[in-house]
Amino acid sequence: MNVMINDVKTTGRNYTVPLITITLLFFMWGFITCMNDILIPYLKQLFSLSFFESMLVQFCFFGAYFIGSLIYFLISTTQGDPIDKVGYKKGILFGIFLAALGCVLFYPAASFASYGLFLGALFILGLGFTVLQITANAYVSLLGPEDSASSRLNMTQAFNAFGTTIAPVLGGHLIFELFSLPDGSFSAAATKIPYLIFAGILLLVALLISRVKLPDFQVKGEEIVKGFGALKHNHLIFGVVAMFCYVGGEVAVGSFIISFLEQPQVMNLSEVVSKNYLSLYWGGAMIGRFLGAISLNHSLSQGKKSIVYAGSSSGCVFGDLQYCRSYFCTDQLLPCIYCIKFYCIFYRKSSSGKNAIHLCGSECRSVNFRYVKSW
């Protein structure tokens, strides 16, 4: 892995095109992930579920993260890192195809109106995104100088958060309004067309990535690393704990915003209106990640950074004052504040030489415990 990072430093190549291409994937990845927050109230009403039962959506989706990354870790420790054997490009394409398959499986789930099939489709979708978590995040950290890796990760994830920001508005419109029944109730068929569209877009992104020449960072001529070497790093353990606390809170809040605002004693809003506040929540994360990318960009002067910070903060405060509710202020400012640390933690854990991918797998497993907190 040291060979790969050193190669990026010494060649001075321009990785703009590969980075833009991968960023498109991050956007779509974030969009589809955030659709879970729309699916929870939708499936809850469609199948008359309790809150506990409806949260099986996140249990299956992020349970796939845990199982998938655990399998990857075990293979890595016994057979060597699969990414070193097949390359990042093939790993990313495999993750996209698996995620697209998960989207396609929503069609039979909706046709048979089966909650179990919906959960199975979410599990496959989660497995695809697990592969992307392991490969794409690590790949972005290699597309440029090592000292700006955290900035690049925050920037690409800002576009991931842009996807999560518009998903509640666009995806919510498709499921809650466009494909709802004439009387306003939900139909099992409402997910058929949207998720087929998502699968088609993912396949188009895969086609684009297959056509673009991406740098090959495979280790050649080095012994394949096996064993549990990654676990000897203390910051890995601390990073897993920090990731658990951060992502658990992030997902739990996003999962319940719509249902929370529907409560008569809170706001008594419909799903159609509540989805807009979910967009505000993820919009805060988007702003935070853009600010994180700027703050970690050493080429910008402190004066320019201060102007951006002041403008963004003023925008957040102005937007929150329009609603005059304290929890709306928290809804936007909380993710703006804490979202930056995800990819700083990620890079801190993944910058340890040959064990980088093992650490990325551990990051995925820690992320997967988020569904426990959602319950």
C-alpha positions in Angstrom: 0.0 0.0 0.0 2.9 2.3 0.6 4.0 1.8 -2.9 0.6 2.9 -4.2 0.6 6.1 -2.1 4.2 7.0 -3.0 3.3 6.5 -6.7 0.6 9.2 -6.4 3.1 11.6 -4.8 6.0 11.2 -7.3 4.2 11.1 -10.6 2.2 14.4 -10.2 -0.5 13.1 -12.5 -3.8 14.9 -13.0 -6.6 12.9 -11.5 -9.4 15.4 -12.2 -11.4 13.2 -14.6 -11.2 10.0 -12.4 -12.2 12.1 -9.4 -15.2 13.6 -11.1 -16.3 10.2 -12.4 -16.2 8.7 -8.9 -18.0 11.7 -7.5 -20.9 11.0 -9.8 -21.1 7.6 -8.2 -21.0 9.1 -4.7 -24.0 11.3 -5.6 -26.2 8.4 -6.7 -25.0 6.3 -3.8 -26.1 9.0 -1.3 -29.4 9.5 -3.1 -30.4 5.8 -2.9 -29.2 5.4 0.7 -31.4 8.3 1.8 -34.4 6.7 0.1 -34.5 4.4 3.2 -35.7 7.3 5.2 -38.6 7.6 2.8 -39.3 3.9 2.7 -39.7 3.6 6.5 -42.9 5.7 6.8 -44.1 4.4 3.4 -43.7 0.7 4.4 -44.9 1.4 7.9 -48.3 2.6 6.6 -48.5 0.2 3.7 -48.1 -2.9 5.8 -49.5 -1.5 9.1 -46.2 -1.9 10.9 -45.1 -0.9 14.4 -42.1 1.4 14.7 -40.0 -1.6 15.7 -41.0 -3.5 12.6 -40.5 -0.6 10.2 -37.0 -0.1 11.4 -36.2 -3.6 10.0 -35.5 -1.5 6.8 -32.4 -0.1 8.4 -31.6 -3.4 10.2 -31.5 -5.3 6.9 -29.7 -2.5 4.9 -27.0 -1.9 7.4 -26.9 -5.5 8.6 -25.7 -6.2 5.0 -22.9 -3.7 5.7 -21.8 -5.7 8.7 -22.0 -9.1 7.2 -20.5 -8.0 3.9 -17.5 -6.2 5.5 -17.0 -9.0 8.0 -16.8 -11.5 5.1 -14.4 -9.2 3.3 -12.2 -8.9 6.4 -12.1 -12.7 6.9 -11.1 -13.2 3.3 -8.5 -10.5 3.6 -6.9 -12.1 6.7 -6.8 -15.6 5.2 -6.3 -15.1 1.4 -5.0 -11.5 1.2 -6.9 -8.4 0.2 -9.2 -9.0 -2.8 -8.8 -5.5 -4.1 -5.1 -6.0 -4.5 -5.9 -9.0 -6.7 -8.7 -7.6 -8.9 -8.0 -3.8 -8.7 -10.1 -0.9 -7.5 -12.0 -0.4 -10.8 -13.3 -4.0 -10.9 -14.2 -3.8 -7.2 -16.2 -0.6 -7.8 -18.0 -2.0 -10.8 -18.9 -5.1 -8.9 -20.4 -3.0 -6.1 -22.4 -1.0 -8.6 -23.8 -4.1 -10.3 -24.7 -5.6 -6.9 -26.5 -2.4 -5.9 -28.3 -2.2 -9.2 -29.5 -5.8 -8.6 -30.9 -4.8 -5.2 -32.8 -1.9 -6.9 -34.3 -4.3 -9.5 -35.5 -6.7 -6.8 -37.8 -4.0 -5.6 -40.0 -4.7 -8.6 -41.0 -8.3 -7.6 -41.2 -7.1 -4.0 -43.8 -4.5 -5.0 -45.5 -6.9 -7.4 -46.1 -9.5 -4.6 -46.6 -6.7 -1.9 -44.3 -8.7 0.4 -42.5 -6.9 3.2 -40.0 -9.8 3.4 -39.0 -9.3 -0.3 -38.6 -5.6 0.3 -36.2 -6.4 3.1 -34.3 -8.9 1.0 -33.9 -6.3 -1.8 -32.6 -3.8 0.8 -30.1 -6.4 2.0 -28.7 -7.0 -1.5 -28.6 -3.2 -2.0 -26.7 -2.8 1.2 -24.1 -5.5 0.1 -23.5 -3.5 -3.0 -22.9 -0.3 -1.1 -20.6 -2.2 1.3 -18.3 -3.0 -1.5 -18.4 0.7 -2.6 -17.7 1.8 0.9 -14.5 -0.3 1.0 -13.3 0.4 -2.5 -14.4 3.9 -3.5 -13.5 5.7 -0.3 -10.0 4.2 -0.3 -9.6 4.9 -4.0 -10.5 8.6 -3.6 -7.8 9.0 -0.9 -5.3 7.8 -3.4 -6.3 10.2 -6.2 -3.8 13.0 -5.3 -1.4 14.1 -2.6 -1.6 12.3 0.7 -1.8 15.6 2.7 -5.1 16.6 0.9 -6.8 13.1 1.1 -9.1 14.2 3.9 -10.1 17.3 1.9 -10.9 15.1 -1.2 -12.9 12.7 0.8 -15.0 15.5 2.4 -15.5 17.0 -1.1 -16.7 13.8 -2.7 -18.9 13.0 0.3 -20.3 16.5 0.0 -21.8 15.5 -3.3 -22.9 12.2 -1.6 -24.7 14.5 0.9 -26.1 16.5 -2.0 -27.8 13.3 -3.2 -29.2 12.7 0.3 -30.4 16.3 0.4 -32.5 16.1 -2.8 -33.6 12.5 -2.3 -36.3 13.3 0.2 -37.8 15.9 -2.0 -37.6 14.1 -5.4 -37.9 10.5 -4.1 -40.6 11.5 -1.6 -42.6 13.2 -4.4 -42.4 10.0 -6.5 -43.6 7.7 -3.7 -45.8 9.9 -1.6 -47.5 11.8 -4.4 -46.9 10.8 -8.0 -47.3 7.0 -7.6 -49.8 7.1 -4.7 -53.4 6.0 -5.1 -56.1 8.6 -6.1 -57.4 8.7 -2.5 -53.9 9.6 -1.3 -53.1 6.2 0.3 -49.9 4.3 -0.5 -49.6 1.6 -3.2 -47.1 -1.3 -3.2 -46.5 -0.4 -6.8 -45.1 3.0 -5.9 -41.5 1.7 -5.7 -41.5 -0.2 -9.0 -40.7 2.6 -11.4 -38.5 4.7 -9.1 -36.2 1.8 -8.2 -36.0 0.6 -11.8 -34.9 4.1 -12.7 -32.3 4.0 -9.9 -31.0 0.7 -11.3 -30.7 2.1 -14.8 -28.8 5.2 -13.6 -26.4 3.0 -11.6 -25.8 0.9 -14.7 -25.1 4.1 -16.7 -22.6 5.2 -14.1 -21.0 1.7 -14.3 -20.7 2.1 -18.1 -19.1 5.5 -17.7 -16.6 4.2 -15.1 -15.8 1.2 -17.4 -15.0 3.6 -20.3 -12.9 6.1 -18.3 -9.3 5.3 -17.8 -8.8 5.1 -14.1 -5.4 4.9 -12.5 -4.3 1.4 -11.3 -3.1 1.4 -7.8 -2.6 -2.4 -7.5 0.4 -3.5 -5.6 2.7 -5.3 -8.0 5.7 -7.4 -6.9 4.9 -7.2 -3.2 3.9 -10.0 -0.8 0.1 -10.1 -0.2 -0.6 -8.9 3.4 -2.5 -11.5 5.5 -3.5 -11.8 9.2 -4.9 -9.3 11.7 -2.2 -6.7 11.4 -4.6 -3.8 11.2 -5.9 -4.5 14.7 -2.5 -3.6 16.2 -3.3 0.1 15.5 -4.8 1.8 18.6 -6.4 4.6 16.5 -8.4 1.9 14.7 -10.1 0.9 17.9 -10.8 4.5 18.9 -11.9 5.3 15.3 -14.5 2.4 15.4 -15.9 3.7 18.7 -16.1 7.3 17.3 -17.7 6.1 14.1 -20.3 4.1 16.0 -21.3 7.2 18.0 -21.3 9.5 15.0 -23.1 7.4 12.4 -25.5 5.8 14.9 -26.8 9.2 15.8 -26.9 10.4 12.2 -28.9 7.5 10.9 -31.3 7.3 13.9 -32.3 11.0 13.5 -32.7 10.7 9.7 -34.8 7.6 10.0 -37.4 9.1 12.4 -37.7 12.7 11.3 -40.8 12.1 9.1 -42.5 9.9 11.7 -41.6 12.4 14.5 -43.1 15.4 12.7 -46.3 13.4 12.0 -47.0 13.1 15.7 -50.0 15.3 16.7 -48.2 16.6 19.8 -45.2 17.7 17.7 -46.2 19.2 14.3 -49.0 16.9 12.9 -47.5 17.2 9.4 -48.2 14.8 6.5 -45.4 12.8 4.9 -45.6 15.1 1.9 -44.6 18.1 4.1 -42.3 16.2 6.5 -40.0 15.0 3.8 -38.9 18.6 3.2 -37.5 18.8 6.7 -35.7 15.6 6.2 -34.0 17.3 3.2 -33.0 20.2 5.6 -31.3 17.7 7.8 -29.2 16.1 5.1 -28.6 19.6 3.6 -26.9 20.5 6.9 -24.6 17.5 6.3 -23.9 18.7 2.8 -22.9 22.2 4.0 -20.7 20.7 6.7 -18.8 18.5 4.3 -18.3 21.3 1.8 -16.9 23.4 4.7 -14.8 20.5 5.8 -13.3 20.1 2.3 -12.5 23.9 2.3 -11.0 23.9 5.8 -8.7 21.0 4.9 -7.6 22.6 1.6 -4.2 24.1 2.3 -4.1 26.0 -1.0 -6.8 28.5 0.2 -5.9 31.4 2.4 -7.4 31.8 5.9 -9.2 35.0 4.8 -11.0 33.2 1.9 -12.0 30.3 4.3 -13.4 32.8 6.8 -15.6 34.4 4.2 -17.0 31.0 3.2 -17.6 30.0 6.8 -19.4 33.3 7.6 -21.6 33.1 4.6 -22.6 29.5 5.2 -23.3 30.1 8.9 -25.4 33.1 8.1 -27.4 31.0 5.6 -28.0 28.3 8.1 -29.2 30.7 10.8 -31.4 32.6 8.3 -33.0 29.4 7.1 -33.6 28.1 10.7 -35.2 31.5 11.8 -37.8 31.0 9.1 -39.2 28.0 11.0 -38.9 29.5 14.5 -38.6 26.1 16.1 -35.6 25.1 18.1 -35.6 21.5 16.8 -35.5 22.7 13.2 -32.4 24.7 14.1 -30.9 21.5 15.6 -32.1 19.6 12.5 -29.9 21.6 10.2 -27.0 22.6 12.4 -26.3 19.3 14.1 -25.3 17.4 11.0 -23.4 20.4 9.7 -21.2 20.3 12.8 -20.6 16.6 13.2 -20.5 15.2 9.6 -17.0 16.4 8.9 -15.4 14.0 11.3 -16.6 10.9 9.5 -14.0 11.2 6.7 -11.3 12.7 8.9 -11.7 9.6 11.0 -11.8 7.4 7.9 -8.6 8.8 6.5 -6.8 8.7 9.8 -7.6 5.0 10.0 -6.9 4.2 6.4 -3.5 6.0 6.2 -1.6 3.2 7.8 0.2 1.7 4.9 -0.4 -1.9 3.8 -3.3 -2.4 6.2 -5.4 0.4 4.7 -8.1 -1.7 3.2 -8.4 -3.8 6.3 -9.0 -0.6 8.2 -11.6 0.5 5.6 -13.4 -2.8 6.3 -13.3 -2.2 10.0 -14.8 1.3 9.3 -17.6 -0.4 7.5 -18.3 -2.9 10.3 -18.4 0.0 12.8 -20.8 1.9 10.6 -23.1 -1.2 10.6 -23.8 -1.0 14.3 -25.8 2.2 13.5 -28.9 0.2 12.9 -28.8 -1.0 16.5 -29.1 2.6 17.7 -31.9 3.3 15.3 -34.0 0.8 17.2 
